[in-house]
Amino acid sequence: MSDGISGVLTDQEVVDIVKECKTPDEGARELVEFAEEVTTEGDNATAVVVRLGGWDQRAEGGEGFMGTKDLRAWRRDEALASSRGRRM
């Protein structure tokens, strides 16, 4: 991934976003879309997710999962509120 993602998202956010996706393509798309939503810096965001053995057996969850899910929802809401304020 480019620094447009790694500079914006934590490692745990990246892992959790990919874990929620059914395919590597969807994972890459979701990473880019979320990074672009929550950044104000306008850096380019690029991601490649590679399917490794066991993709279908990966478990959603883990200690960080629920925490980043809430955090990501909050970050998305904050970015949306901020962009609305800039347009006015």
C-alpha positions in Angstrom: 0.0 0.0 0.0 1.1 3.5 -0.6 1.7 6.1 2.2 -1.7 7.5 1.3 -3.1 4.6 3.2 -0.3 3.6 5.7 0.1 7.3 6.7 -3.7 7.6 7.4 -4.8 4.2 8.8 -3.3 2.2 11.7 -2.1 -1.3 11.0 -5.0 -2.8 12.9 -7.5 -0.8 10.8 -5.9 -2.1 7.6 -6.1 -5.7 8.9 -9.7 -5.3 10.1 -10.9 -3.7 6.8 -9.4 -6.5 4.8 -10.8 -9.2 7.1 -14.3 -7.8 6.5 -14.0 -8.3 2.8 -14.9 -11.4 0.8 -12.2 -11.0 -1.9 -8.8 -9.3 -2.2 -10.2 -6.9 -4.8 -12.9 -5.8 -2.4 -10.3 -5.4 0.3 -8.1 -3.2 -1.8 -11.1 -1.1 -2.9 -12.3 -0.7 0.7 -8.9 0.4 2.0 -8.5 3.0 -0.7 -12.1 4.3 -0.3 -11.8 4.6 3.5 -8.4 6.2 3.5 -9.7 8.8 0.9 -12.8 9.4 3.1 -10.9 10.2 6.3 -7.9 12.1 5.1 -7.7 15.8 4.6 -4.3 15.7 2.9 -5.3 14.5 -0.5 -2.4 12.1 -0.9 -2.9 9.3 -3.4 -4.0 6.0 -2.0 -3.0 2.7 -3.6 -3.4 -0.9 -2.3 -2.9 -4.4 -3.5 -4.3 -7.3 -1.4 -3.0 -10.7 -2.2 -5.0 -13.9 -1.5 -2.8 -16.3 0.5 -3.7 -19.9 1.5 -6.4 -19.9 4.1 -8.2 -16.8 2.9 -11.6 -18.5 3.4 -10.6 -19.7 6.9 -9.6 -16.3 8.3 -11.6 -15.3 11.3 -13.3 -12.0 11.6 -12.6 -10.5 15.0 -9.8 -10.5 17.4 -9.2 -8.0 20.2 -8.7 -5.0 17.9 -11.6 -5.7 15.6 -14.5 -4.2 17.5 -12.4 -1.3 18.6 -11.4 -0.3 15.1 -14.9 -0.8 13.8 -16.2 1.8 16.2 -13.1 4.0 15.6 -13.6 3.7 11.8 -17.3 4.7 12.1 -16.3 7.7 14.2 -13.5 8.7 11.8 -15.9 8.5 8.8 -18.5 10.6 10.6 -15.9 13.2 11.6 -14.6 13.4 8.0 -18.1 13.8 6.6 -19.0 16.5 9.2 -15.7 18.3 8.4 -16.3 18.2 4.6 -19.8 19.6 5.1 -18.4 22.4 7.1 -15.8 23.3 4.4 -18.4 23.5 1.7 -20.5 26.0 3.5 
